[in-house]
């Protein structure tokens, strides 16, 4: 599946390996354990993270991976976003320090 990623004036169209989404459960569980105690999401600390919050955190990491041309991390974070939000088609990543403003577009 394709995931469109937007931040600042950049647009990336990423091919998300659905096999990686299915097989990455153990890796995704490790990511979730890191987030289970809550997360600083810009100026706000969020104690209980829902799927959208977890995907927003992953989107922030995805942006950094894309900027650094880290293909392995880009693939992992895009797969995690699809794992958390299976109907996602695009992500608009906030770059102003307000991670909670990162938005997702869902397929119908």
SEDOSE-324387 format. One line per field, with one value per atom (N, C-alpha, C): residue number from 1; atom name; residue in one letter; x, y, z. Coordinates in Angstrom, 1 decimal. Example, Ala and Ser with C-alpha at 12.3 -4.5 7.8 and 13.67 -1.06 7.14 Angstrom:
# residues 2
pagu = [1,1,1,2,2,2]
pamar = [N,CA,C,N,CA,C]
tikol = [a,a,a,s,s,s]
X = [13.2,12.3,13.2,12.8,13.7,12.9]
Y = [-5.7,-4.5,-3.3,-2.2,-1.1,0.0]
Z = [7.8,7.8,7.8,7.1,7.1,7.9]
//
This chain:
# residues 108
pagu = [1,1,1,2,2,2,3,3,3,4,4,4,5,5,5,6,6,6,7,7,7,8,8,8,9,9,9,10,10,10,11,11,11,12,12,12,13,13,13,14,14,14,15,15,15,16,16,16,17,17,17,18,18,18,19,19,19,20,20,20,21,21,21,22,22,22,23,23,23,24,24,24,25,25,25,26,26,26,27,27,27,28,28,28,29,29,29,30,30,30,31,31,31,32,32,32,33,33,33,34,34,34,35,35,35,36,36,36,37,37,37,38,38,38,39,39,39,40,40,40,41,41,41,42,42,42,43,43,43,44,44,44,45,45,45,46,46,46,47,47,47,48,48,48,49,49,49,50,50,50,51,51,51,52,52,52,53,53,53,54,54,54,55,55,55,56,56,56,57,57,57,58,58,58,59,59,59,60,60,60,61,61,61,62,62,62,63,63,63,64,64,64,65,65,65,66,66,66,67,67,67,68,68,68,69,69,69,70,70,70,71,71,71,72,72,72,73,73,73,74,74,74,75,75,75,76,76,76,77,77,77,78,78,78,79,79,79,80,80,80,81,81,81,82,82,82,83,83,83,84,84,84,85,85,85,86,86,86,87,87,87,88,88,88,89,89,89,90,90,90,91,91,91,92,92,92,93,93,93,94,94,94,95,95,95,96,96,96,97,97,97,98,98,98,99,99,99,100,100,100,101,101,101,102,102,102,103,103,103,104,104,104,105,105,105,106,106,106,107,107,107,108,108,108]
pamar = [N,CA,C,N,CA,C,N,CA,C,N,CA,C,N,CA,C,N,CA,C,N,CA,C,N,CA,C,N,CA,C,N,CA,C,N,CA,C,N,CA,C,N,CA,C,N,CA,C,N,CA,C,N,CA,C,N,CA,C,N,CA,C,N,CA,C,N,CA,C,N,CA,C,N,CA,C,N,CA,C,N,CA,C,N,CA,C,N,CA,C,N,CA,C,N,CA,C,N,CA,C,N,CA,C,N,CA,C,N,CA,C,N,CA,C,N,CA,C,N,CA,C,N,CA,C,N,CA,C,N,CA,C,N,CA,C,N,CA,C,N,CA,C,N,CA,C,N,CA,C,N,CA,C,N,CA,C,N,CA,C,N,CA,C,N,CA,C,N,CA,C,N,CA,C,N,CA,C,N,CA,C,N,CA,C,N,CA,C,N,CA,C,N,CA,C,N,CA,C,N,CA,C,N,CA,C,N,CA,C,N,CA,C,N,CA,C,N,CA,C,N,CA,C,N,CA,C,N,CA,C,N,CA,C,N,CA,C,N,CA,C,N,CA,C,N,CA,C,N,CA,C,N,CA,C,N,CA,C,N,CA,C,N,CA,C,N,CA,C,N,CA,C,N,CA,C,N,CA,C,N,CA,C,N,CA,C,N,CA,C,N,CA,C,N,CA,C,N,CA,C,N,CA,C,N,CA,C,N,CA,C,N,CA,C,N,CA,C,N,CA,C,N,CA,C,N,CA,C,N,CA,C,N,CA,C,N,CA,C,N,CA,C,N,CA,C,N,CA,C,N,CA,C,N,CA,C,N,CA,C,N,CA,C,N,CA,C,N,CA,C,N,CA,C,N,CA,C]
tikol = [x,x,x,x,x,x,x,x,x,x,x,x,x,x,x,x,x,x,x,x,x,x,x,x,x,x,x,x,x,x,x,x,x,x,x,x,x,x,x,x,x,x,x,x,x,x,x,x,x,x,x,x,x,x,x,x,x,x,x,x,x,x,x,x,x,x,x,x,x,x,x,x,x,x,x,x,x,x,x,x,x,x,x,x,x,x,x,x,x,x,x,x,x,x,x,x,x,x,x,x,x,x,x,x,x,x,x,x,x,x,x,x,x,x,x,x,x,x,x,x,x,x,x,x,x,x,x,x,x,x,x,x,x,x,x,x,x,x,x,x,x,x,x,x,x,x,x,x,x,x,x,x,x,x,x,x,x,x,x,x,x,x,x,x,x,x,x,x,x,x,x,x,x,x,x,x,x,x,x,x,x,x,x,x,x,x,x,x,x,x,x,x,x,x,x,x,x,x,x,x,x,x,x,x,x,x,x,x,x,x,x,x,x,x,x,x,x,x,x,x,x,x,x,x,x,x,x,x,x,x,x,x,x,x,x,x,x,x,x,x,x,x,x,x,x,x,x,x,x,x,x,x,x,x,x,x,x,x,x,x,x,x,x,x,x,x,x,x,x,x,x,x,x,x,x,x,x,x,x,x,x,x,x,x,x,x,x,x,x,x,x,x,x,x,x,x,x,x,x,x,x,x,x,x,x,x,x,x,x,x,x,x,x,x,x,x,x,x,x,x,x,x,x,x]
X = [0.8,0.0,0.9,0.3,1.0,0.6,1.6,1.4,2.1,1.2,1.7,2.1,3.3,3.8,4.2,3.6,3.8,4.4,5.4,5.9,6.6,6.4,7.0,6.6,7.5,7.2,7.6,7.7,8.1,7.0,7.1,6.1,6.8,6.5,7.1,5.9,6.1,5.1,5.9,5.5,6.2,5.4,6.0,5.4,5.6,4.5,4.5,4.4,5.3,5.3,4.3,3.2,2.2,2.6,3.6,4.2,4.9,5.6,6.3,5.3,4.1,3.1,2.6,2.4,1.9,2.9,4.2,5.2,5.9,5.7,6.4,5.8,4.9,4.2,5.1,6.2,7.1,7.8,8.3,8.9,8.0,6.7,5.7,5.4,5.4,5.2,6.3,7.5,8.6,8.5,8.0,7.8,6.7,5.6,4.5,4.9,5.8,6.3,7.0,7.8,8.5,7.5,6.3,5.3,4.3,4.3,3.3,3.2,4.3,4.3,3.9,3.6,3.2,4.4,4.1,5.1,5.0,6.1,6.1,5.8,4.7,4.2,4.2,5.3,5.4,5.4,4.6,4.5,3.6,2.9,2.0,2.6,2.4,2.7,1.4,1.4,0.2,0.4,-0.4,-0.2,-0.7,-1.9,-2.5,-2.6,-1.7,-1.7,-2.6,-3.4,-4.3,-3.5,-4.2,-3.6,-3.1,-4.0,-3.6,-2.4,-2.3,-1.1,0.1,0.0,1.2,1.6,0.7,1.0,1.6,1.2,1.8,3.2,3.5,4.9,5.8,5.2,5.9,6.1,5.1,5.2,6.4,6.6,7.7,9.0,9.1,10.3,10.5,9.4,9.4,10.0,9.6,10.1,11.6,12.1,13.5,14.2,13.7,14.3,14.4,13.3,13.3,14.3,14.4,15.4,16.8,17.0,18.4,18.6,17.6,17.7,18.0,17.3,17.5,16.3,16.6,15.6,15.0,15.8,15.3,14.3,14.7,13.8,12.5,12.7,11.5,10.5,11.0,10.2,9.5,10.3,9.8,8.7,8.9,7.9,6.7,6.8,5.6,4.8,5.5,4.8,4.0,4.7,4.1,2.8,2.9,1.7,0.6,0.9,-0.2,-0.7,0.1,-0.3,-1.3,-1.0,-1.8,-3.1,-3.0,-4.1,-4.2,-4.9,-4.9,-5.5,-6.4,-7.0,-6.3,-5.1,-4.4,-4.0,-4.1,-3.6,-2.5,-2.6,-1.7,-1.5,-0.3,0.0,0.6,0.1,0.6,1.3,2.6,3.4,3.6,3.2,3.5,4.9,5.5,6.9,7.1,6.1,6.2,6.4,6.6,6.7,5.4,4.4,3.1,2.7,3.3,3.1,1.7,0.9,-0.6,-1.3,-0.7,-1.3,-1.0,-0.2,0.0,-1.3,-1.7,-3.0,-2.9,-3.9,-3.9,-5.2,-5.0,-6.1,-6.4,-7.7,-8.1,-8.8,-8.6,-9.4,-10.7,-11.7,-13.1,-13.2]
Y = [-1.2,0.0,1.2,2.3,3.6,4.5,5.2,6.2,7.5,8.5,9.8,10.6,11.1,11.8,13.2,14.2,15.6,16.3,17.1,18.0,19.1,20.3,21.5,21.5,21.7,21.7,20.3,19.3,18.0,17.1,16.2,15.1,13.8,12.8,11.5,10.5,9.7,8.6,7.3,6.7,5.5,4.2,3.2,1.9,1.2,0.9,0.2,-1.3,-2.0,-3.5,-4.1,-4.6,-5.2,-6.4,-7.1,-8.3,-7.8,-6.7,-6.1,-5.7,-5.1,-4.7,-6.0,-7.1,-8.3,-9.0,-9.0,-9.7,-8.9,-7.6,-6.7,-6.6,-7.5,-7.4,-7.3,-8.1,-8.1,-6.8,-6.3,-5.0,-3.9,-3.9,-2.9,-3.0,-4.2,-4.3,-3.6,-3.7,-3.1,-1.6,-1.0,0.4,0.8,0.0,0.3,0.3,-0.6,-0.7,0.6,1.1,2.4,3.6,3.5,4.5,4.3,3.2,2.9,3.8,4.4,5.3,6.7,6.9,8.3,8.8,10.0,10.6,12.1,12.8,14.3,14.6,15.1,15.4,16.9,17.5,19.0,19.5,20.5,21.1,20.2,19.3,18.5,17.1,16.6,15.2,14.5,13.4,12.6,11.3,11.1,9.9,8.6,8.7,7.5,7.7,7.0,7.2,6.2,6.8,6.0,5.7,5.0,4.6,5.8,6.9,8.1,8.7,8.8,9.4,8.6,7.3,6.5,6.7,6.8,7.0,8.4,9.4,10.8,10.7,10.0,9.8,9.2,8.1,7.4,8.3,9.2,10.1,11.1,11.5,12.4,11.7,10.4,9.6,9.4,9.2,9.0,10.2,11.4,12.6,12.7,12.4,12.5,11.4,10.2,9.2,9.6,10.2,10.7,11.7,12.7,13.8,13.2,12.2,11.6,10.5,10.2,9.2,7.8,7.6,6.3,5.4,4.6,3.8,2.7,2.1,1.1,1.7,2.8,3.4,4.0,4.5,5.0,3.8,2.7,1.5,1.1,1.0,0.6,1.5,2.8,3.8,3.8,3.8,3.8,2.5,1.4,0.1,0.2,0.8,1.0,1.9,2.9,3.8,3.0,2.3,1.4,0.4,-0.2,-1.2,-0.5,0.7,1.4,1.9,2.4,3.1,2.4,1.2,0.4,1.1,2.1,2.8,4.0,4.3,5.5,5.5,6.7,6.9,8.0,8.9,10.1,10.6,11.2,11.8,13.2,14.2,15.6,15.8,15.8,15.9,17.4,17.7,19.0,19.2,20.3,20.6,21.8,22.2,23.4,23.1,21.8,21.4,21.0,20.9,20.5,19.2,18.1,16.8,16.4,16.9,16.6,17.1,18.0,18.6,17.8,16.7,15.8,15.2,15.2,14.7,13.6,12.7,11.5,11.6,11.2,11.0,9.5,9.2,7.8,7.4,6.2,5.7,5.3,5.4,5.0,3.5]
Z = [0.0,0.0,0.0,-0.5,-0.5,0.6,1.2,2.2,1.8,1.7,1.3,2.6,2.6,3.8,3.4,4.1,3.9,5.1,4.9,6.0,5.3,5.9,5.3,3.8,2.9,1.5,0.8,1.6,1.1,1.0,0.0,-0.2,-0.5,0.2,-0.1,-0.3,-1.3,-1.5,-1.2,0.0,0.4,0.2,-0.3,-0.5,0.9,1.5,2.8,2.6,3.0,2.8,3.7,3.2,4.0,4.8,4.2,4.9,6.2,6.1,7.2,8.3,7.9,8.8,9.6,8.8,9.5,10.3,9.9,10.6,11.7,11.7,12.6,14.0,14.4,15.7,16.9,16.9,18.0,18.1,17.0,16.9,17.4,16.9,17.3,18.7,19.3,20.8,21.6,21.1,21.8,21.7,20.6,20.4,21.4,21.5,22.4,23.8,24.2,25.6,25.9,25.0,25.2,25.4,24.8,24.9,26.1,26.7,27.7,28.9,29.2,30.4,30.0,28.7,28.3,27.5,26.9,26.0,26.0,25.9,25.8,24.3,24.0,22.6,22.4,22.2,22.2,23.6,23.8,25.2,26.1,25.6,26.4,26.7,27.9,28.2,28.2,27.4,27.3,28.0,29.1,29.9,29.2,28.7,28.1,26.6,25.8,24.4,23.6,22.8,21.9,20.6,19.7,18.5,17.7,17.6,16.9,17.5,18.8,19.5,19.2,19.2,18.9,17.5,16.6,15.2,15.0,15.8,15.7,16.1,17.1,17.6,16.5,15.9,14.9,13.6,13.4,12.2,12.5,13.7,14.0,13.7,14.1,13.9,12.4,11.7,10.3,9.6,10.0,9.4,9.5,10.7,11.0,10.1,10.0,9.2,7.7,7.2,5.8,5.6,6.6,6.4,6.4,7.2,7.3,6.3,5.5,4.4,5.1,6.2,6.9,6.4,5.4,4.8,5.7,6.5,7.4,8.4,9.0,10.0,9.3,8.1,7.4,7.1,6.7,6.5,7.8,8.9,10.1,10.7,10.6,11.1,10.3,9.0,8.1,8.3,8.5,8.8,10.1,11.1,12.4,12.3,11.6,11.4,10.8,9.7,9.1,10.1,10.9,11.9,12.9,13.3,14.3,13.6,12.4,11.7,10.3,10.3,9.0,7.8,8.0,6.9,6.5,7.0,6.7,5.2,4.6,3.3,3.2,4.1,4.1,5.5,5.8,7.0,6.7,7.5,7.4,8.7,8.7,9.9,10.3,11.6,12.1,12.4,12.0,12.2,13.1,13.8,14.7,16.1,16.4,17.8,18.5,17.7,18.2,17.6,18.1,17.6,17.5,18.5,18.5,17.3,16.6,15.4,14.1,14.2,13.1,12.7,11.4,11.0,10.0,10.1,9.2,8.3,7.1,6.1,6.0,6.2,6.1,4.8,4.4,3.2,3.7,2.9,3.3,3.1]
//
